[in-house]
C-alpha cells in the first residue's frame, strides 16, 4: 500500500490523539491555574464525610472487602467474556467452544485454589481464633 493512500486514513487518528492530549493538558493545567494557592491547616486536613480525624491510626486494620472486590472484578470480567462468546457462538465454531471451555476451566481452577487457600473467607484472623477455641 503506497504511503500516499495511508494519509487520509491517518489524519482522523492524528486529530483524535491531538485532541486527547489537548483535553488532558487543559484538565491538568486549569485546576493548577485557577486553584487556591493558600495552604492552611484546615485545607491540609483530610475530610471524610464531615467527620474530622481524631489522631492517627494505631494499627493496621484487616480489610477483607478489598480482597473480595478484586476477586469480584476478576470473576465479573469472566462474565463479560462469556457473554461476548455466547453472542458470537455460531461464528466462533468448535474452536471457539474449545477456547472458551479452556478459559472457564482455568477460571474454575483459580476459584477452587482461592477457596482452598481460604482467600474467600470473610472472617478476620481474630474471628477464626475465637471460632477454633
C-alpha positions in Angstrom: 0.0 0.0 0.0 1.6 3.3 -1.0 2.2 6.0 1.6 0.0 8.5 -0.2 -3.1 6.3 0.3 -2.5 6.0 4.0 -2.6 9.7 4.7 -6.4 10.1 4.6 -6.8 7.2 7.0 -4.2 8.5 9.5 -5.5 12.1 9.6 -8.5 11.4 11.8 -6.3 9.3 14.1 -3.8 12.0 14.5 -6.6 14.6 15.1 -8.0 12.3 17.8 -4.7 11.9 19.6 -4.0 15.6 19.3 -7.4 16.4 20.7 -7.0 13.9 23.5 -3.6 15.4 24.5 -5.1 18.9 24.4 -8.1 17.8 26.7 -5.8 16.1 29.2 -3.4 19.1 29.2 -6.3 21.5 29.8 -7.8 19.3 32.5 -4.4 19.3 34.4 -3.5 22.9 33.9 -6.9 24.6 34.6 -7.1 23.5 38.2 -3.5 24.4 38.8 -4.1 27.9 37.3 -7.4 28.6 39.0 -6.9 26.7 42.2 -6.3 28.1 45.7 -2.6 28.5 46.4 -3.0 29.2 50.1 -2.3 26.1 52.3 -3.7 26.3 55.8 -4.1 23.6 58.5 -7.8 23.3 57.6 -7.2 22.8 53.9 -4.5 20.2 54.5 -6.7 18.1 56.9 -8.4 15.1 55.3 -12.1 15.4 55.0 -14.1 12.2 55.4 -17.9 12.8 55.1 -17.8 15.7 57.5 -16.0 13.8 60.3 -12.8 15.3 61.5 -9.9 12.8 62.1 -9.2 12.1 65.7 -5.5 11.3 65.7 -3.6 8.6 63.8 -4.5 5.0 63.4 -2.5 3.0 65.9 -2.7 -0.3 64.0 -3.4 -1.6 60.6 -7.0 -2.7 60.0 -7.8 -6.0 58.4 -10.0 -5.3 55.4 -11.3 -8.4 53.7 -13.6 -6.3 51.5 -10.7 -5.1 49.3 -9.7 -8.7 48.5 -13.3 -9.6 47.7 -13.6 -6.6 45.5 -10.6 -7.7 43.5 -11.9 -11.2 43.1 -15.3 -9.8 42.1 -13.7 -7.8 39.3 -11.6 -10.7 38.1 -14.6 -13.1 38.0 -17.0 -10.5 36.8 -14.8 -9.9 33.8 -15.2 -13.6 33.1 -18.9 -13.0 32.7 -18.2 -10.3 30.1 -16.0 -12.6 28.0 -18.5 -15.5 28.3 -21.4 -13.2 27.2 -19.4 -11.9 24.2 -18.6 -15.5 23.3 -22.3 -16.5 23.6 -23.3 -13.7 21.3 -20.8 -14.9 18.7 -21.3 -18.6 19.3 -22.2 -19.6 15.7 -19.4 -17.6 14.2 -16.7 -19.0 16.6 -17.4 -22.6 15.8 -16.0 -25.6 17.5 -12.6 -23.9 18.0 -14.3 -21.0 19.9 -16.1 -23.6 22.1 -12.9 -25.3 23.0 -11.1 -22.0 23.7 -14.0 -20.8 26.0 -14.1 -24.2 27.7 -10.3 -23.9 28.5 -10.9 -20.3 29.7 -13.7 -21.4 32.0 -11.7 -24.4 33.3 -8.7 -22.1 34.1 -11.0 -19.7 36.0 -12.7 -22.6 37.8 -9.3 -23.9 38.8 -8.4 -20.4 40.1 -11.6 -20.2 42.1 -11.0 -23.6 43.7 -7.4 -22.6 44.5 -8.6 -19.4 46.2 -11.3 -21.3 48.1 -8.9 -23.9 49.4 -6.4 -21.2 50.3 -9.1 -19.5 52.4 -9.0 -16.3 50.5 -12.7 -16.2 50.1 -13.3 -16.3 53.9 -14.8 -13.1 55.3 -13.7 -13.8 58.9 -10.8 -12.0 60.3 -7.9 -13.9 61.9 -9.3 -12.9 65.3 -12.7 -14.3 64.5 -11.1 -17.5 63.2 -9.2 -17.9 66.5 -12.4 -17.4 68.6 -14.2 -20.0 66.5 -11.4 -22.6 66.9 -11.5 -22.3 70.7 
